[in-house]
Amino acid sequence: MPHILALDEGTTSARAIVFTQEGEIAAVAQREFKQILPQPGHVEHDPEEIWSTQIAVAVEALSRAGLRPRDLAAVGITNQRETVVIWNRKTGKPIHNAIVWQDRRTAPLCEKLRADGCEPLIQQRTGLLLDPYFSATKIAWLLDNIPNARAQAERGELAFGTIDTWLAWKLTSGHKHVTDPSNASRTLLFNIQTNKWDDELLKLFNIPRGLLPEVVPSSGVIAGVSTTLGLASVPLAGIAGDQQAALFGQLCTTPGLTKCTYGTGCFALQFTGPKPSASKNRLLSTIAWNHNNRTDYCLEGSVFIGGAAIQWLRDGLHAINAAPDIDALASSVPDSAGLTFVPAFTGLGAPHWDPYATGAMLGITRGTTTAHIARATLEGIALQVTDLLDAIHADTGVKLPELRVDGGAANSNLLMQIQADLLGVPVVRPKITETTALGAAYLAGLAVKLWKETDLTAHWKVDRRFEPQQAPGRLLEMKARWQRGLQRAGTWYERK
Ligand code: ADP
């Protein structure tokens, strides 16, 4: 029976998941890799280690499933987005560590470009904002800080890639220098109106065009894998950035369908259809995927601290032993007794974008217990996601039919119930919550015609549906307290 292998290269670990023809998980393997933190605000990965861990887990997953390469119909890639690798085309050697999406070293360049008035053009062409998060300023930093890099780049000797590109290059022994539109659209160099690399933006960031990969469809055969490391000749047939892959894995393929991933941070994406919709609420308008000769778009908003607030309860406050314990503790009280927790540990993301905000807990009384704090933590996560979805609604005007959820913290039934109450729509958790890998597998499986789209709908099964239950009065009170909490937590630190 043919299977599909999804390579899921995340920020802290590489995973490989083998899916059966019925879309079920046959085997998983995962390995962490090193987080290199040379100085505050700098975050790097070793590209060679990314490759070696990724291929190792691929081989491990295959062996766990008891399969050989010829049992695979295709391989799909999904990856941490925006992270930059530059390597020498001839030797295949990276010129430096990968600069990771979290890295803030290019904040001064972003400030300068903003002061020069570049942001409106950038937003209009790319759907993004001017922020160190995205790739372009990281590429420029490497060209300007690694000896000879710029001269070599101008001679066409170097290649740039996001992590998908790097893995595809390695899988094809350097024959394919490609990316897909979902990844390209996160670089600040890709025009989402024309679906091409944008010469004006390349000039603005001072990046030679010769560095850039070819943009290929998210679902389509790219090449056979040529490495001999256990995957030889399997077609590489799908690529998508992690959040867009999760959107596809949640089958959010008609306008208005929306998913939220509750991992360390929370990422809400709404599928918007074949035209980019400009955001008036500082959300990102980005490419969902290119499939069947059609490019589709989505709106994206993210908050930095989601499940990480639960980790803080575990590791910082020692209020719980393990993340799953939060439900029992938070359920031991009927409500947070007026406690509001704004988990803005690293500032506020969309739609507030306040890097000077701080974490804040307000309404503490003599009666406050860790149970109230646990409850306020779940409410704080759900309220942040509610703000994201309200901003998406303000942009698209589409009434949310339901919210599809995944990620580690989506396992909290209480969090999901609070979310359904706050949104006033059902929250739906699918059986397979490995939606990122599933999306990459779907894109690859469609490309090799292992599946038709109707097969995917038949595979996708609901684990649990959370219907809104709370009375609106209490919710209004919670939301009003939240707004006051946000104001107090906002711009706490002075701008330097
Ligand atoms: P990432 O991909 O960002 O590393 P994951 O999707 O693996 O994140 O989710 C990890 C987060 O989920 C952690 O922050 C953890 O606190 C939270 N988490 C995991 N399991 C549970 C659970 N049963 N209940 C609540 N939170 C959980």
Boltz pocket constraint, residues with backbone or C-beta under 6 A from the ligand:
constraints:
  - pocket:
      binder: B
      contacts: [[A, 10], [A, 262], [A, 263], [A, 264], [A, 265], [A, 306], [A, 307], [A, 308], [A, 309], [A, 310], [A, 311], [A, 323], [A, 324], [A, 325], [A, 326], [A, 407], [A, 408], [A, 409], [A, 410], [A, 411], [A, 412]]
      max_distance: 6.0
